[in-house]
Amino acid sequence: MKGCLMCHSDPDLAVKKGEGIISLFVDEISYRNSVHGEIECIACHIKADVKGFPHPEDLSPVNCGTCHKGTQKVYEESLHYRDDT
C-alpha cells in the first residue's frame, strides 16, 4: 500500500471519465479501518501490480465477485451498475 499512497494520498488526484471527474484519492486511515483494511490494493487492482510506477492509467474495473460472488450478482442486476468497459 505504501507504493500506492505515493500518489493516491494526494486529495487532488483525479481522472476525467466521460463528462465527470473521479477522485483517485485514498485516505489511508479510513481504508485501514475499513472492512478491507488488511487487503493490499493489488489484491483487487490486479493491473496496478507493476514493478515500476506509474501503473497503466486505464485499469480495468475491480471485480468484487472474485470474493463476493452473490453481492456482485445483485449489484450487476441493480440500477447502480453501469458497464463502462
Secondary structure by P-SEA (a helix, b strand, c coil): cccccccccccccccccccbbbbccccaaaaaacccccccccccccccccccccccccccccccccccaaaaaaaaacccccccc
